[in-house]
Amino acid sequence: MRYRLSLSPETQRDLKTLPGNYRQRIRKLIQALADDPRPPNSKELDFVIEEGEVRRIRVDHWRIVYSVIETAFLQQVVIAGIRRRPPYDYDDIPDLFQ
C-alpha cells in the first residue's frame, strides 16, 4: 500500500535551499517513504501528536522530521521539517505540527 505524501510549504522552501547533493538524496528518501514510512534507518521520536507518530530520518548532518498518519480512510506521511544538526535539538517539534 502506498502512503500519500504531504510537505508543508516551509519544508518545500527548505528543500529548495539544501546543497545540491543533499537535495537529491533527501528527495529520493522522501519519495521512498510513500512505500515504507518506517524504514530501518528511521527512529520514532518521544513526541506525541493526535494524528499519528512522529519519526525522523538522519541523512549525514540533516534530519527529516515527519509523521505517519494511519486511519481507516487515510494513510499519509507528512514531512514537517528538514533541519541541520547540530545545532538542531528538536525543540520546535510542537510548532512543526501545528
TORKOL-4160 file (C-alpha; in steps of 0.2 Angstrom, whole numbers, padded with zeros to 4 digits, m for minus):
98
<pt num="1" X="0000" Y="0000" Z="0000"/>
<pt num="2" X="0007" Y="0017" Z="m0005"/>
<pt num="3" X="0005" Y="0032" Z="0008"/>
<pt num="4" X="0001" Y="0049" Z="0002"/>
<pt num="5" X="0015" Y="0061" Z="0004"/>
<pt num="6" X="0012" Y="0079" Z="0010"/>
<pt num="7" X="0025" Y="0093" Z="0013"/>
<pt num="8" X="0022" Y="0109" Z="0022"/>
<pt num="9" X="0026" Y="0125" Z="0012"/>
<pt num="10" X="0041" Y="0128" Z="0024"/>
<pt num="11" X="0048" Y="0111" Z="0020"/>
<pt num="12" X="0046" Y="0114" Z="0002"/>
<pt num="13" X="0056" Y="0130" Z="0004"/>
<pt num="14" X="0069" Y="0121" Z="0015"/>
<pt num="15" X="0071" Y="0108" Z="0002"/>
<pt num="16" X="0075" Y="0120" Z="m0012"/>
<pt num="17" X="0089" Y="0129" Z="m0002"/>
<pt num="18" X="0098" Y="0112" Z="0003"/>
<pt num="19" X="0115" Y="0109" Z="m0005"/>
<pt num="20" X="0113" Y="0100" Z="m0022"/>
<pt num="21" X="0120" Y="0083" Z="m0017"/>
<pt num="22" X="0109" Y="0083" Z="m0001"/>
<pt num="23" X="0094" Y="0089" Z="m0010"/>
<pt num="24" X="0094" Y="0074" Z="m0022"/>
<pt num="25" X="0097" Y="0062" Z="m0008"/>
<pt num="26" X="0083" Y="0069" Z="0003"/>
<pt num="27" X="0070" Y="0070" Z="m0012"/>
<pt num="28" X="0073" Y="0051" Z="m0015"/>
<pt num="29" X="0072" Y="0047" Z="0003"/>
<pt num="30" X="0055" Y="0057" Z="0005"/>
<pt num="31" X="0048" Y="0048" Z="m0011"/>
<pt num="32" X="0053" Y="0031" Z="m0003"/>
<pt num="33" X="0043" Y="0035" Z="0012"/>
<pt num="34" X="0027" Y="0033" Z="0002"/>
<pt num="35" X="0031" Y="0014" Z="0000"/>
<pt num="36" X="0039" Y="0012" Z="0018"/>
<pt num="37" X="0035" Y="0025" Z="0031"/>
<pt num="38" X="0045" Y="0016" Z="0044"/>
<pt num="39" X="0062" Y="0011" Z="0036"/>
<pt num="40" X="0075" Y="0003" Z="0047"/>
<pt num="41" X="0086" Y="0019" Z="0047"/>
<pt num="42" X="0071" Y="0030" Z="0054"/>
<pt num="43" X="0068" Y="0032" Z="0073"/>
<pt num="44" X="0052" Y="0036" Z="0082"/>
<pt num="45" X="0053" Y="0052" Z="0092"/>
<pt num="46" X="0046" Y="0054" Z="0110"/>
<pt num="47" X="0034" Y="0066" Z="0105"/>
<pt num="48" X="0015" Y="0063" Z="0103"/>
<pt num="49" X="0003" Y="0071" Z="0091"/>
<pt num="50" X="m0015" Y="0067" Z="0090"/>
<pt num="51" X="m0015" Y="0061" Z="0072"/>
<pt num="52" X="0000" Y="0049" Z="0072"/>
<pt num="53" X="0018" Y="0045" Z="0077"/>
<pt num="54" X="0032" Y="0057" Z="0074"/>
<pt num="55" X="0048" Y="0050" Z="0067"/>
<pt num="56" X="0065" Y="0056" Z="0060"/>
<pt num="57" X="0077" Y="0050" Z="0047"/>
<pt num="58" X="0096" Y="0055" Z="0048"/>
<pt num="59" X="0105" Y="0060" Z="0032"/>
<pt num="60" X="0123" Y="0064" Z="0037"/>
<pt num="61" X="0120" Y="0081" Z="0047"/>
<pt num="62" X="0102" Y="0083" Z="0041"/>
<pt num="63" X="0086" Y="0077" Z="0050"/>
<pt num="64" X="0070" Y="0074" Z="0041"/>
<pt num="65" X="0056" Y="0076" Z="0054"/>
<pt num="66" X="0039" Y="0068" Z="0048"/>
<pt num="67" X="0023" Y="0060" Z="0055"/>
<pt num="68" X="0015" Y="0044" Z="0049"/>
<pt num="69" X="m0004" Y="0045" Z="0050"/>
<pt num="70" X="m0015" Y="0029" Z="0048"/>
<pt num="71" X="m0034" Y="0029" Z="0049"/>
<pt num="72" X="m0047" Y="0019" Z="0042"/>
<pt num="73" X="m0048" Y="0031" Z="0027"/>
<pt num="74" X="m0031" Y="0039" Z="0026"/>
<pt num="75" X="m0013" Y="0033" Z="0025"/>
<pt num="76" X="m0002" Y="0048" Z="0025"/>
<pt num="77" X="0016" Y="0054" Z="0028"/>
<pt num="78" X="0018" Y="0072" Z="0032"/>
<pt num="79" X="0035" Y="0079" Z="0031"/>
<pt num="80" X="0036" Y="0093" Z="0044"/>
<pt num="81" X="0054" Y="0099" Z="0043"/>
<pt num="82" X="0071" Y="0097" Z="0036"/>
<pt num="83" X="0084" Y="0103" Z="0049"/>
<pt num="84" X="0103" Y="0103" Z="0051"/>
<pt num="85" X="0110" Y="0096" Z="0066"/>
<pt num="86" X="0120" Y="0102" Z="0076"/>
<pt num="87" X="0113" Y="0114" Z="0082"/>
<pt num="88" X="0095" Y="0107" Z="0079"/>
<pt num="89" X="0089" Y="0100" Z="0095"/>
<pt num="90" X="0070" Y="0096" Z="0091"/>
<pt num="91" X="0064" Y="0110" Z="0102"/>
<pt num="92" X="0052" Y="0116" Z="0088"/>
<pt num="93" X="0043" Y="0099" Z="0085"/>
<pt num="94" X="0027" Y="0106" Z="0093"/>
<pt num="95" X="0027" Y="0121" Z="0081"/>
<pt num="96" X="0031" Y="0110" Z="0066"/>
<pt num="97" X="0015" Y="0100" Z="0068"/>
<pt num="98" X="0003" Y="0115" Z="0072"/>
